Amino acid sequence: MREIGIGIIGTGFMGTAHALALATAARLFDLPARPRFEMVVDPDPARAETLARRFGFARHHTDWRALVEDPAVDLVSVTTPNHLHAPMSLAAIAAGKAVWCEKPLAPTTREAVAMARAAEEARVATAVGFNYLKNPLVRFARELLAAGEIGEIWSFRGIHAEDYMADPELPWSWRLDPVAGGGVVADLGSHIVALARFLVGEIAEVNGDLSTVVGERPKAPGAAERVPVEVDDVARALLRFSSGAGGSIEASWVAAGRKMHLAFEVTGSRGALRLDMERLNELHLFVRGGPAGREGFVEIPAGPDHPDYAAFCPAPGHQIGFNDMKAIEARYVVEAVAGGRPFTPDFGEAAAVQAVIDAIRLSAREGGWRRPAELLYEAGGSP
Ligand SMILES: NC(=O)c1ccc[n+]([C@@H]2O[C@H](COP(=O)([O-])OP(=O)(O)OC[C@H]3O[C@@H](n4cnc5c(N)ncnc54)[C@H](O)[C@@H]3O)[C@@H](O)[C@H]2O)c1
């Protein structure tokens, strides 16, 4: 059986998630190629060694350039802070390797477009880690919307709220760096924008508002010195979709009590669909016209009739989790690298997501409705 040499850069939350996802996908799905764990990289050698040992990587290193130049590596997972995605991905692409990069693809639309173009020219497969799009119920929701189950789509209301930055004493980290992290609009906003596009389509115009609610933070853990926060903690935007539907999104990393509140409600002329990733195995569907006194949302539990669920469990209602969505993502990454269907969202789609984020930033800064397609075009991409 054909093998694909795997290289993972970064050993944090996502580095571990990519390794686990590939290991799981290799066992649960009939993949066209077997992942072979070649090399893992982290500037901290102990962390690199630990991940290598746990997942059986042949080698580990502290310099990512050694990984992208290694002839045994075919697929490079980029799971580092956002500002490193572009240099690492571009070097991997130049070496002819496929890239599975974490979201958001890059700090700016210009860099994201350059990455997409480089991949297109080198004809290498690319994938971006918008893992919530791989939730079986989100894909089922998309099928229902396409089949007209709730009629003409009128509106999308989306939120991605968590509280991992809510404590004002939390020290400065790469997520607060305007380039390396880019604020919540990039960190969580990219997920909800990707979801809005996946379910309702192209976003034609946005009107954004960004706010910083924790004005300064300790410079380092336990430090008395405080530094100003230059990125947004809360992002809000009104949306106009190309289809004519309207909508709104909010992203917050200071939403007390919220741990994974990535939720949407799509409303149409005949009904509505809603889902909250804090209960990711429950889709709620409402179709107008039920018997008097009994109208309401119906809960659909995830089950083997929904895309890819059956690989994990033959019984409905038994529930899959975050790492399972990542394993589904890994399935399609390997299929794309082995020459099957192109992965979606690839770098081109992720550049379009980035253009929406930059349009929200521009609108928040200078006012007015802004068109993501214009930013994409200015950055050298095709709207
Ligand atoms: N898809 C998702 O649901 C999801 C969730 C969390 C984070 N992310 C994204 O994943 C990326 C990483 O986030 P994380 O939460 O895993 O962060 P993390 O801080 O847990 O891990 C980052 C890793 O990158 C490594 N690193 C930093 N500089 C490096 C360098 N020069 N060379 C090699 N390794 C380097 C760090 O040592 C660390 O292992 C970000 O882009 C983030 O937006 C995606």
The ligand as an ORCA input file, in Angstrom:
! r2SCAN-3c Opt
* xyz 0 1
  N      -8.704     24.079     14.389
  C      -8.922     24.398     15.651
  O      -9.984     24.120     16.217
  C      -7.823     25.088     16.412
  C      -7.818     25.097     17.805
  C      -6.746     25.727     18.456
  C      -5.753     26.345     17.717
  N      -5.820     26.342     16.358
  C      -4.752     26.993     15.559
  O      -3.588     26.171     15.640
  C      -2.405     26.978     15.676
  C      -1.622     26.659     16.938
  O      -2.459     26.834     18.058
  P      -2.283     25.915     19.359
  O      -3.472     26.188     20.211
  O      -1.945     24.532     18.976
  O      -1.032     26.661     19.994
  P       0.014     26.073     21.047
  O       0.628     27.267     21.669
  O      -0.639     25.027     21.893
  O       1.078     25.342     20.115
  C       1.909     26.036     19.226
  C       3.116     25.167     18.951
  O       3.948     25.804     17.981
  C       5.307     25.629     18.406
  N       6.174     26.610     17.774
  C       6.244     27.951     18.036
  N       7.217     28.498     17.268
  C       7.750     27.493     16.531
  C       8.799     27.432     15.572
  N       9.483     28.514     15.197
  N       9.091     26.227     15.024
  C       8.409     25.109     15.365
  N       7.418     25.109     16.290
  C       7.081     26.299     16.850
  C       5.222     25.779     19.914
  O       6.388     25.295     20.553
  C       3.984     24.911     20.199
  O       4.313     23.547     20.251
  C      -2.886     28.434     15.600
  O      -2.829     28.851     14.276
  C      -4.332     28.363     16.068
  O      -5.142     29.377     15.532
  C      -6.817     25.709     15.692
*
